[in-house]
Amino acid sequence: MGEIKPWIDVVRLHPDVEYGPFALSSYALDLGALVIGDPNIPKTYRDPYQFFKATYLTDSMWNLIKDVYDRLSGKDGNRVLQLRSPFGGGKSHTLATLYYAVKNRKEMELAIPEAKSLPALKDVRIAVFDGEKFDVVKGADINGLNIKTLWGFIAYQLGSYELVKEHDNKKIAPGGDIIKKMLSDKPTLIILDEVSMYLERAMGEKVGETTLYGQTMGFLQTLTTEVAGSRFACLVYSLQASARELYGNVEVLETLDHLASRVDAKREPIQGDDIFFVIRKRLFAEPPDEEIANKVADLYIDILRKNIFAYVSSPEERIEIEEELTDYRRRFVNAYPFHPALIDLMRERWASIPNFQRTRGVLRFLAVVLRTLKNRGVSDYLISATDIPIDDSEVKNAFFTEVGQREPFQAVLEADLIGPNATVRKIDKELFKDKKEPVRKVAVAILMHSFGGLPNVEGEILPPGVGEGDLLKAVVSPVLDSTTCKAVLKELVAKCLYIHFDGMRYAFKTIPNVNKVLEDQVESIRDEDVESMIRDFLKSELAGKPAIIWPYQSRDIPDRERKFQIAFLPLDFAFKVDSEKEKIALEFMTQCGNTPRIYRNALALAVPDKTQVGPLKRAVKYLIAIERVKSKKRTLNLTDEHLEQLSEREKAEQTTKESALRNLYNSLWLLKMDNGNPTLEKIEIGGRPISMSNIFDRLMDFLMHSSPPKVFDRLTPRKFLELIKFDEVIELAHVVDLFFSSLEFPRIIDENVIKRVIQQCVREGLSGITSEDKVKKIKDKVLVNDQDVVIAKEIQEDEVDLYSGYLIKREVISSVTEPKISTFPTEKDKETAEQKVSSHLNKINRVKYSLGGVTKKQLYKTFEAIGNLADKCGTIRIIVEAQSGEGLDITWLKNAVEEPIEEAGISLEKETD
């Protein structure tokens, strides 16, 4: 792709395009003014040689010149020829070409060497009538004569005015004998342009009991009869293609059509893709590099193939598309540096617009576009509908000169396309900022397709607009793929105020769509209403969770809750400066109103992400507006189409809301100590995969499964006993306080974590528990009878009383029946206690484990644990199964093997002998 140059480096613009001040006027050929040598006509048209250098002779035009030369030299054939093509389709230019071809043959041969093959002519008389300029009432003043009629004007140019002078003065058409004398036997070319416009005006001019229209039509019928029967005369006249272009006067159209009796006498000067070569000839100083044109064609065809085939399933359809692409490639080469679809939409769609000059209009519009794009230094390979710089005032003026509706479309352009707050600018900036303005490109392409319409098979003009398939063919390029285009279309329909989609076609219209109604409603929605609804969403989302929604003071966050809490900070917190954020956060974490916070180790602050606040507020605002608009559907006269659009918009905004809400709180702040001072630990979820959809559950899942974990839902007995470090007896309420208040302790999800680990300690004989009524306190001594202690037994979780219970070390439990002072036991007492406990415990000879769902990271954590087992038993089989002849001490097994594995988060199944 690097070897393909941008079009501005490949083509040279025609001087009229690049420097001339006639960008809008130099392509409108005035035949009458050209014939009389009007100095106001651009030099390109006024000078015969330059005219031919700037003219692309289509096959039809060249054949017409040859036919005219043959008729003037006396050869047989049709002598009355009709130029029939759509309005502005090159008729006046073709007639001017005939005029110069006959009058200025030398200049033609210099510019077009093949013209030397034409028959030699001598003393050719030429008469040209421009019906747009000739006035039906005043006529034309020439050399002291006031010529009043079409026949007078033609006769004057042929040097035969005296033959029809009286007929001209009385506005009565001459008879056939006079016309025959007027033609004589000399080579005579009569050219009639815009005669239909003259006839239309002539209907209002009375001539005796008839009208000038009737007299002129009679003259034309007689003239064509005499020309057809002559030997050296030829008549060429232009005709519009439809009654629409003749303001609906079917009679005039049909009568003029019949003047050329034979079908083969009707000629269309510019057909099909001839326009590509006409454009090249007129707009560029020289033909573009064919090698580059072919490379660009290959590039675009390959891109189209990839993007179109992605949506094609059947082999038959692929074959059909491949054939179409082969022909399309040829058109890419011929149209270069323009995209063929751009020229097609102007010639085919805009042609249905009243007063659009088909060839002339295309030329003058593209001239301004070329000059503007070159001045901007664009670097595209082609110029397509996506590249029209509609924000340029000169381009905008040229565009609306051709398609009309200039004033009505000002609001459309300002709101959706080129205004400082235009919708397309916002969407590009918010959603596609890493791409090259795909929204602007697609929107401009839709604008280009929003005028005129294609004819259907019955010849009826379809409504303006473009279907998705045609649009993709027109816009897909090296910088815009079909997937992005489809995403852009969805956004445009959802957010633009003046774009309409009827299920088939996209088009900009001056009538606001439902989005405009919605925007008007949005203006009345207060920020307080939006935030209130967001708060309601959060309340619903976090119902039943230990979550505090939008605390504004530290007292809003309760203290001494025996569970881990997350306080979701208000939206405005995201926009405070960092120093203020930290000050507020530290106060929340260390204070509860006017008193120090006790359970500092059981709180996290969820901090809102300011990048999500805007989209969330916007989505919620539109959801409120949608509901309000729906409630007023009768008052607003909403159609079914409007309601369907609202439903689609509601789905889109609901999706945006849910996404923004889900990602609103991706940052958590915890309290930690740094050199004896409380400070903040800030952690981000980032791009970590988290399966939970509920906001609270997502954050807790992250806290529990990050590396290292920040919050635990289980503790191992060994870790638990190491943490609490009590001598003999400790109140369980104090244990709870330690975990929830001390920053040195691991954070736990709730008090049930403590209940479960104590339950496990008791079951495994690592410690015992007792109740408050079994404990006697004497000063700082605690007295308890070991008969009142539960140890080495299975107990239920609800039997662990964290409010009044006590935890007893197993080492101080004995068989003494009298109450024992809880002091440190002697070595002998320890041995006795161990023997006592051992009476409840047994050794095992073989153990077998099954480790479920072990990841690579977890496996590393198991190596030491498995090594301890291997060291104790000599060898192990990693099923995992281990045996010992002497037996394995259960306490050792628990501490050295099972707990490290459990701490790695691995599920453990156990079999023993």
Order of alpha helices (4+ residues) and beta strands (2+ residues): alpha-alpha-alpha-alpha-alpha-beta-alpha-alpha-beta-beta-beta-alpha-alpha-alpha-beta-alpha-beta-beta-alpha-beta-alpha-beta-alpha-alpha-alpha-alpha-alpha-alpha-alpha-alpha-alpha-alpha-beta-beta-alpha-alpha-beta-beta-alpha-beta-beta-beta-alpha-alpha-beta-beta-alpha-beta-alpha-beta-alpha-beta-alpha-beta-beta-beta-beta-beta-alpha-beta-alpha-beta-beta-alpha-alpha-beta
